[in-house]
Amino acid sequence: MNKSKAILLLDDGRVFKGNSFGHNGETIGEVCFNTGMSGYQEILTDPSYCKQIVTMTAPHIGNYGVNNEDVESKKIQVSGFIIKEETLVPSNWRATTSIGEYLRQNKIVGIQAIDTRALTRHIRDQGAMNGIISTEDFNIKSLSKKLKKAPSMNGLDLAKVVSTKRRYVWSKKGKYRIAAIDYGIKHNILNLLEKNDCNITVFPCTTNAKKIMEFKPDGIFLSNGPGDPAAVSYGIQTVKELLGRKPIFGICLGHQILALALGAKTFKLKFGHRGINHPVKNIKLNNVEITSQNHGFAVDLNSLPNNVVSTHINLNDETSEGIECAEHNAFSVQYHPESSPGPHDSRYLFEKFIDMMKGK
């Protein structure tokens, strides 16, 4: 275990002192928390966590190590990582290294041996806010000065940061031709589309509607991603121009962009939804799905146009979890039906997308 000192300073002045974890250095990001007890590797590599410092509420992280399969992108996406205690000797037949070594190899700064429960409660009470982790500078005034220069997540377009710069083919096999717009797409979304008989081409987030339609897709997928959805003005305009032309399915940021394109509004949640056991009510079926979630913004249900219906609702705070517009053959969900990590309750939504392309 790395016993060198580390410090976390929050934007409101709250200080947590602990030990260095992962790479030594300094990092800034929005501090948030995830309540999942497992799935840390998928969380670390999820592009939706770009520019965020993630706190894990489970006390021991790293029990099963790190492997080459459980990744959601080509690199670690978080700005920093906060845990209570690292498991030094992982136990799993797939493990290739420990969580601490994984962070060091990827030069990700972290802190451990702090009261993560106190930090989580502070964020719940005060809201998500920027923070700085340092293993080099312990002067509060100096750290505060650096922290004040960091931008707020409000108004921040991060889709361009994580999106592919060039169009690429994920899978050539499959009956249904999918144009996936990449705002920060996770690998398991692509895997599940492929398993549902789709051949998939991934497009940069800045691709316009003309180029998407020139591809002649059977369906259009709007991916997850980080940042403020309202800041992705180019994506909203593209989706506006695509409405009604082909079936559209959106997840997470894709859900928010679809809602904005349809005329709704979004807002920033106090501390967001991040975990793998969030209850969501399917309004049409009148049942509950346990879902995986990772978002800091939400669709304003009161702003939905008359031709858009709410299909899913969060049972913790009654925020939007799904919408549908039959007029334009489009639907979306705020949560992550592909899970990874998380439960598989909502994977039927991929089949729904296929049925839409079949004309059902």
C-alpha positions as semicolon CSV with decimal commas, in nm:
position;residue;x (nm);y (nm);z (nm)
1;M;0,000;0,000;0,000
2;N;0,118;0,352;-0,086
3;K;0,153;0,527;0,250
4;S;0,243;0,873;0,113
5;K;0,004;1,148;0,211
6;A;-0,275;1,285;-0,004
7;I;-0,538;1,555;0,039
8;L;-0,882;1,622;-0,105
9;L;-1,014;1,980;-0,102
10;L;-1,373;2,048;-0,206
11;D;-1,493;2,371;-0,363
12;D;-1,677;2,471;-0,044
13;G;-1,360;2,438;0,166
14;R;-1,418;2,092;0,317
15;V;-1,090;1,903;0,356
16;F;-1,024;1,528;0,371
17;K;-0,676;1,394;0,446
18;G;-0,567;1,042;0,357
19;N;-0,311;0,836;0,169
20;S;-0,209;0,838;-0,194
21;F;-0,374;0,572;-0,409
22;G;-0,264;0,506;-0,765
23;H;-0,051;0,769;-0,936
24;N;0,114;1,049;-0,741
25;G;0,024;1,395;-0,863
26;E;-0,270;1,632;-0,874
27;T;-0,611;1,623;-1,037
28;I;-0,931;1,828;-1,050
29;G;-1,286;1,722;-1,131
30;E;-1,646;1,719;-1,013
31;V;-1,663;1,497;-0,705
32;C;-1,950;1,249;-0,716
33;F;-2,028;0,909;-0,562
34;N;-2,129;0,566;-0,685
35;T;-2,310;0,326;-0,451
36;G;-2,223;0,006;-0,637
37;M;-2,035;-0,263;-0,442
38;S;-1,875;-0,397;-0,761
39;G;-1,815;-0,289;-1,119
40;Y;-1,532;-0,046;-1,042
41;Q;-1,341;-0,128;-1,362
42;E;-1,644;-0,056;-1,581
43;I;-1,700;0,266;-1,385
44;L;-1,340;0,378;-1,431
45;T;-1,355;0,324;-1,807
46;D;-1,704;0,466;-1,867
47;P;-1,671;0,786;-2,079
48;S;-1,973;0,933;-1,898
49;Y;-1,739;0,992;-1,600
50;C;-1,509;1,224;-1,797
51;K;-1,388;1,517;-1,580
52;Q;-1,527;1,359;-1,264
53;I;-1,363;1,229;-0,947
54;V;-1,558;0,921;-0,843
55;T;-1,606;0,817;-0,482
56;M;-1,697;0,453;-0,417
57;T;-1,920;0,413;-0,111
58;A;-1,837;0,042;-0,062
59;P;-1,556;0,017;0,198
60;H;-1,328;-0,228;0,013
61;I;-1,247;-0,180;-0,354
62;G;-1,032;-0,408;-0,565
63;N;-1,137;-0,747;-0,425
64;Y;-1,140;-0,918;-0,765
65;G;-0,863;-0,711;-0,923
66;V;-0,857;-0,585;-1,280
67;N;-0,878;-0,784;-1,603
68;N;-0,863;-0,727;-1,978
69;E;-1,233;-0,783;-2,045
70;D;-1,434;-0,557;-1,812
71;V;-1,364;-0,228;-1,988
72;E;-1,614;0,012;-2,141
73;S;-1,367;0,214;-2,350
74;K;-1,001;0,213;-2,449
75;K;-0,878;0,394;-2,137
76;I;-0,965;0,509;-1,786
77;Q;-1,198;0,808;-1,818
78;V;-1,230;0,940;-1,462
79;S;-1,018;1,233;-1,346
80;G;-0,961;1,078;-1,004
81;F;-1,069;0,796;-0,774
82;I;-1,162;0,798;-0,405
83;I;-1,199;0,487;-0,189
84;K;-1,196;0,387;0,175
85;E;-0,947;0,102;0,141
86;E;-0,775;-0,084;-0,141
87;T;-0,769;-0,463;-0,150
88;L;-0,399;-0,537;-0,193
89;V;-0,430;-0,904;-0,288
90;P;-0,712;-0,953;-0,542
91;S;-0,872;-1,294;-0,572
92;N;-1,014;-1,381;-0,914
93;W;-0,897;-1,615;-1,188
94;R;-0,932;-1,340;-1,450
95;A;-0,732;-1,078;-1,258
96;T;-0,415;-0,953;-1,424
97;T;-0,327;-0,679;-1,175
98;S;-0,453;-0,489;-0,870
99;I;-0,671;-0,178;-0,879
100;G;-0,389;0,038;-0,738
101;E;-0,141;-0,079;-1,000
102;Y;-0,403;-0,027;-1,271
103;L;-0,439;0,338;-1,167
104;R;-0,060;0,382;-1,152
105;Q;-0,016;0,237;-1,501
106;N;-0,275;0,480;-1,635
107;K;-0,149;0,776;-1,429
108;I;-0,477;0,829;-1,245
109;V;-0,450;1,010;-0,912
110;G;-0,650;0,877;-0,620
111;I;-0,688;0,902;-0,245
112;Q;-0,779;0,636;0,013
113;A;-0,803;0,605;0,392
114;I;-1,057;0,886;0,417
115;D;-1,410;0,871;0,557
116;T;-1,598;0,805;0,232
117;R;-1,926;0,787;0,422
118;A;-1,876;1,142;0,553
119;L;-1,778;1,260;0,205
120;T;-2,085;1,099;0,049
121;R;-2,317;1,253;0,306
122;H;-2,155;1,592;0,248
123;I;-2,216;1,567;-0,127
124;R;-2,576;1,454;-0,068
125;D;-2,634;1,755;0,159
126;Q;-2,440;2,020;-0,032
127;G;-2,455;1,884;-0,388
128;A;-2,190;1,763;-0,631
129;M;-1,902;2,009;-0,655
130;N;-1,552;2,040;-0,790
131;G;-1,263;1,904;-0,588
132;I;-0,887;1,867;-0,612
133;I;-0,675;1,569;-0,502
134;S;-0,305;1,630;-0,449
135;T;-0,007;1,429;-0,326
136;E;0,228;1,723;-0,389
137;D;0,071;2,043;-0,260
138;F;-0,086;2,054;0,086
139;N;-0,131;2,431;0,111
140;I;-0,504;2,500;0,126
141;K;-0,477;2,850;-0,022
142;S;-0,269;2,723;-0,311
143;L;-0,506;2,432;-0,379
144;S;-0,810;2,659;-0,354
145;K;-0,663;2,897;-0,610
146;K;-0,616;2,609;-0,856
147;L;-0,963;2,475;-0,785
148;K;-1,134;2,809;-0,853
149;K;-1,002;2,800;-1,210
150;A;-1,185;2,473;-1,288
151;P;-1,506;2,508;-1,492
152;S;-1,845;2,404;-1,359
153;M;-2,019;2,106;-1,517
154;N;-2,304;2,341;-1,608
155;G;-2,265;2,449;-1,969
156;L;-1,976;2,208;-2,029
157;D;-1,972;2,016;-2,358
158;L;-1,767;1,702;-2,295
159;A;-1,908;1,490;-2,577
160;K;-1,642;1,632;-2,811
161;V;-1,373;1,530;-2,560
162;V;-1,465;1,160;-2,549
163;S;-1,624;1,101;-2,891
164;T;-1,443;0,919;-3,167
165;K;-1,280;1,159;-3,411
166;R;-1,342;0,932;-3,708
167;R;-1,624;0,707;-3,816
168;Y;-1,554;0,336;-3,761
169;V;-1,723;-0,001;-3,804
170;W;-1,788;-0,195;-3,483
171;S;-1,955;-0,495;-3,647
172;K;-2,018;-0,585;-4,012
173;K;-2,246;-0,877;-3,931
174;G;-2,616;-0,844;-3,860
175;K;-2,939;-0,774;-4,042
176;Y;-3,009;-0,424;-3,910
177;R;-2,788;-0,134;-4,017
178;I;-2,729;0,098;-3,721
179;A;-2,578;0,446;-3,717
180;A;-2,456;0,497;-3,360
181;I;-2,378;0,858;-3,271
182;D;-2,094;0,857;-3,021
183;Y;-2,128;1,106;-2,735
184;G;-1,918;0,870;-2,518
185;I;-2,048;0,526;-2,610
186;K;-1,986;0,223;-2,386
187;H;-1,857;-0,102;-2,535
188;N;-2,135;-0,311;-2,386
189;I;-2,400;-0,105;-2,564
190;L;-2,230;-0,192;-2,891
191;N;-2,198;-0,556;-2,782
192;L;-2,571;-0,582;-2,710
193;L;-2,670;-0,416;-3,037
194;E;-2,446;-0,667;-3,212
195;K;-2,605;-0,958;-3,022
196;N;-2,944;-0,832;-3,139
197;D;-2,852;-0,886;-3,505
198;C;-2,724;-0,534;-3,575
199;N;-2,427;-0,429;-3,785
200;I;-2,301;-0,105;-3,635
201;T;-2,107;0,193;-3,762
202;V;-2,008;0,452;-3,502
203;F;-2,010;0,821;-3,599
204;P;-1,844;1,119;-3,429
205;C;-2,079;1,330;-3,217
206;T;-2,042;1,623;-3,459
207;T;-2,172;1,427;-3,762
208;N;-2,461;1,610;-3,928
209;A;-2,796;1,460;-4,028
210;K;-2,712;1,457;-4,399
211;K;-2,412;1,229;-4,345
212;I;-2,610;1,001;-4,114
213;M;-2,886;0,960;-4,373
214;E;-2,634;0,905;-4,655
215;F;-2,528;0,595;-4,460
216;K;-2,883;0,462;-4,515
217;P;-2,936;0,323;-4,163
218;D;-3,229;0,112;-4,051
219;G;-3,209;0,275;-3,710
220;I;-3,022;0,551;-3,526
221;F;-2,873;0,509;-3,180
222;L;-2,789;0,805;-2,951
223;S;-2,526;0,707;-2,695
224;N;-2,447;0,790;-2,336
225;G;-2,187;1,052;-2,256
226;P;-2,061;1,317;-2,011
227;G;-2,132;1,684;-1,949
228;D;-2,428;1,918;-1,985
229;P;-2,670;1,799;-2,257
230;A;-2,786;2,154;-2,331
231;A;-2,429;2,241;-2,431
232;V;-2,435;1,981;-2,712
233;S;-2,617;2,220;-2,946
234;Y;-2,483;2,058;-3,264
235;G;-2,609;1,715;-3,149
236;I;-2,952;1,854;-3,063
237;Q;-2,979;2,011;-3,409
238;T;-2,874;1,686;-3,579
239;V;-3,137;1,486;-3,391
240;K;-3,403;1,747;-3,474
241;E;-3,330;1,690;-3,842
242;L;-3,337;1,310;-3,799
243;L;-3,671;1,291;-3,617
244;G;-3,925;1,081;-3,801
245;R;-3,686;0,965;-4,070
246;K;-3,567;0,645;-3,899
247;P;-3,635;0,475;-3,561
248;I;-3,431;0,638;-3,285
249;F;-3,319;0,487;-2,952
250;G;-3,129;0,693;-2,693
251;I;-2,957;0,610;-2,365
252;C;-2,841;0,850;-2,090
253;L;-2,703;1,164;-2,262
254;G;-2,873;1,035;-2,577
255;H;-3,202;1,040;-2,384
256;Q;-3,145;1,401;-2,283
257;I;-3,044;1,509;-2,633
258;L;-3,354;1,343;-2,780
259;A;-3,572;1,522;-2,523
260;L;-3,411;1,858;-2,605
261;A;-3,454;1,795;-2,978
262;L;-3,824;1,726;-2,917
263;G;-3,862;2,057;-2,733
264;A;-3,818;1,960;-2,367
265;K;-3,570;2,106;-2,117
266;T;-3,303;1,959;-1,888
267;F;-3,165;2,057;-1,548
268;K;-2,876;1,963;-1,321
269;L;-2,951;1,726;-1,034
270;K;-2,822;1,811;-0,688
271;F;-2,590;1,510;-0,664
272;G;-2,694;1,287;-0,952
273;H;-2,779;0,917;-0,976
274;R;-2,484;0,678;-0,979
275;G;-2,516;0,316;-0,876
276;I;-2,644;-0,025;-0,981
277;N;-2,963;-0,068;-0,777
278;H;-3,187;0,229;-0,861
279;P;-3,559;0,142;-0,878
280;V;-3,740;0,265;-1,189
281;K;-4,112;0,227;-1,257
282;N;-4,219;0,123;-1,606
283;I;-4,538;0,327;-1,628
284;K;-4,697;0,130;-1,913
285;L;-4,635;-0,215;-1,763
286;N;-4,677;-0,096;-1,403
287;N;-4,371;-0,286;-1,283
288;V;-4,035;-0,196;-1,131
289;E;-3,696;-0,245;-1,289
290;I;-3,373;-0,235;-1,090
291;T;-3,134;-0,028;-1,296
292;S;-2,777;0,089;-1,340
293;Q;-2,744;0,467;-1,347
294;N;-2,483;0,735;-1,406
295;H;-2,605;1,087;-1,473
296;G;-2,587;1,434;-1,323
297;F;-2,857;1,597;-1,540
298;A;-3,221;1,506;-1,597
299;V;-3,510;1,584;-1,831
300;D;-3,769;1,824;-1,690
301;L;-4,094;1,626;-1,697
302;N;-4,299;1,946;-1,683
303;S;-4,144;2,060;-2,010
304;L;-4,241;1,758;-2,222
305;P;-4,436;1,855;-2,536
306;N;-4,784;1,710;-2,588
307;N;-4,660;1,452;-2,838
308;V;-4,404;1,309;-2,592
309;V;-4,503;1,071;-2,312
310;S;-4,315;0,974;-1,998
311;T;-4,255;0,597;-1,998
312;H;-4,032;0,545;-1,693
313;I;-3,997;0,728;-1,361
314;N;-3,733;0,714;-1,086
315;L;-3,890;0,589;-0,763
316;N;-3,631;0,762;-0,544
317;D;-3,696;1,119;-0,657
318;E;-3,963;1,091;-0,932
319;T;-3,737;1,229;-1,204
320;S;-3,756;1,127;-1,570
321;E;-3,617;0,787;-1,664
322;G;-3,774;0,739;-2,007
323;I;-3,973;0,906;-2,284
324;E;-4,135;0,806;-2,611
325;C;-4,259;0,996;-2,914
326;A;-4,474;0,770;-3,133
327;E;-4,513;1,048;-3,391
328;H;-4,139;1,039;-3,466
329;N;-4,079;0,670;-3,388
330;A;-3,832;0,759;-3,112
331;F;-3,778;0,653;-2,752
332;S;-3,508;0,679;-2,487
333;V;-3,417;0,599;-2,129
334;Q;-3,206;0,789;-1,879
335;Y;-3,065;0,478;-1,712
336;H;-2,834;0,210;-1,857
337;P;-3,018;-0,099;-1,983
338;E;-2,687;-0,244;-2,106
339;S;-2,582;-0,240;-1,736
340;S;-2,211;-0,331;-1,718
341;P;-2,206;-0,308;-1,427
342;G;-2,554;-0,377;-1,299
343;P;-2,875;-0,581;-1,336
344;H;-3,020;-0,701;-1,665
345;D;-3,385;-0,610;-1,599
346;S;-3,408;-0,363;-1,888
347;R;-3,234;-0,535;-2,177
348;Y;-3,573;-0,581;-2,343
349;L;-3,531;-0,224;-2,467
350;F;-3,278;-0,341;-2,727
351;E;-3,543;-0,584;-2,854
352;K;-3,792;-0,296;-2,866
353;F;-3,551;-0,106;-3,091
354;I;-3,531;-0,408;-3,322
355;D;-3,911;-0,432;-3,334
356;M;-3,933;-0,066;-3,433
357;M;-3,700;-0,131;-3,725
358;K;-3,917;-0,431;-3,821
359;G;-4,214;-0,197;-3,832
360;K;-4,395;-0,354;-3,537
